[in-house]
Amino acid sequence: MTSFNLGHFLRHHARRAPDAPAIADPRGALTYGQLDRRAAACALRLREAGVGQGGRVVFVIPNSLAWAIVYQGALQAGAIPVPINSRLVPAELAAIVGDCEPAAVIAPADVLAAVRAAAPAGCAPTWLALERGLADGEADPLPIPPADPSTTALILYSSGSTGLPKGIELSHSNIFWNAQAFAFDLLRLTPDDVGYTALPLSHVFGHTCLFSSFLFAGASFFITDGFDAGEVFAGLSATRATVFMGVPTMYWTMARAELPEGIDLSRWRACVSGGQALPIDVHERFERRFGVLISEGYGMTEASPSVTGNRFQGMRKPGSAGQPYLGVEMRIVDDADRNLPAGETGELLLRGPGIARGYFRKPELTAQTFAGGWLRTGDIGRIDEDGFLFIVDRKKEMIITGGYNVYPREIEELVHRFEGVLEVAAIGAPDERLGERIIAFVVAADASAPVDSAALLAHCNENLARYKVPREIRLVEALPRNATGKVDRLSLRAIAAATVTSPDQESRT
């Protein structure tokens, strides 16, 4: 493969079957030919705006036809798309723009103005409002710029262990390999398949496993921005969908939700769960109710993302993350990096064609995480005698809530800036619906002047994406500490787990 650009997924099928359905959202639909022509028009606009080969294009767009058009337009311009979660607040978006230093930023006019106002001094991209002509024009497609498959195709931003966002560089070959693994090894897609998801396409799960895999196979898919169980059921019926992808929270809700009358789910044949571990009882309840199997796997953005999966044919093990895809190597090691035998627990290391190039402009972190050609996942797991991976725990302090990754320090730094707060520790507590719910333990600077929990939550809502906001503030006299003086998060998790409320009793923010 001497030259390959991710834009060839779309271009190949636009030439082969231009009238075949490609993508739809609640407001419209496009064939492969139409999507290709709209992407071509967007590419022309980007070139006119000064975006050149290898230039980074940040775009903040909810799931929609426009998202797909801008993404493909950037590829056809020879640029590097950098899709950002539209649910982030302007300060978070501006921090990413400052780190990325893009050639252009695209967003709806109101979002663009807010991000521009919050952007660091000296940040001078071309600011492009998502307006008429940028995503709804058409043009004759031009040749897609050649690319070395090993070069960066896109950058996806993920929260870092320092609380700061980090850009993960994924190559054309990374995504090509992952898309074909999902399309053929796992789902066995054909052009007759129809995918359905509410996953954000800016997240690696939605981007690669659905968006890229379905384009790779010449299949079609429906995307919506936001999850509602009733709307999903109606949408699965209306679109004649065959595959649904979601996070455990969605399956928890769908397994209990009322089915609308008159819907037809007869073509629905497969589900994929990702983002965090799927509870066995949720898994079993869902499959019993709908007669549709869920494949649970393991992945991370640094692996673009899929590493293992429970196949729909052959052996399956509930509670496991399945077996590796072709080309993936896994090791379980102890603290001295010595390989452990089957069944023993240690840190998971990975090697294979989906492993990322590294972190954008972070050579030290890249060298540390991708040491010796192996990706250090920071996750604790075991591999059984049949090659099935079981994830046991996380070395890192990351919280996974509703399928989103959240690092405590990001919350803690914000809470520390609130008047009257002396100390804070954020942890994830078990939650049947969300996987983990965020609880912030707060110590007041003055014991006689308690922190206003409601005002603190309002402060968090103003400065954090909704999924990062704590579900609960617990005021405590002091934080438990270990022998070295560090906050004892295990004790906090035990306290939270012992007093966790049910989803029906949970206090909302």
Secondary structure, DSSP 8 states (H G I E B T S, - for coil): -----TTHHHHHHHHH-TTSEEEEETTEEEEHHHHHHHHHHHHHHHHHTT--TT-EEEE---SSHHHHHHHHHHHHTT-EEEE--TTS-HHHHHHHHHHH--SEEEE-HHHHHHHHHHS-TT---EEEE--TTTSS------------TTSEEEEEEEE-TTSSEEEEEEEHHHHHHHHHIIIIIIS---TT-EEEE-S-TTSHIIIIIIIIHHHHHT-EEEE-SS--HHHHHHHHHHHT-SEEEE-HHHHHHHTTS---TT---TT--EEEE-SS---HHHHHHHHHHH--EEEEEEE-GGGSSEEEE--SSS---TTS--EE-TT-EEEEE-TT--B--TT--EEEEEESTT---EETT-HHHHHHHTGGG-EEEEEEEEE-TTS-EEEEEESS--EEETTEEE-HHHHHHHHHTSTTEEEEEEEEEEETTTEEEEEEEEEESSTTS---HHHHHHHHHHHS-GGGS-SEEEE-S---B-TTS-B-HHHHHHHHHHT---TTT----
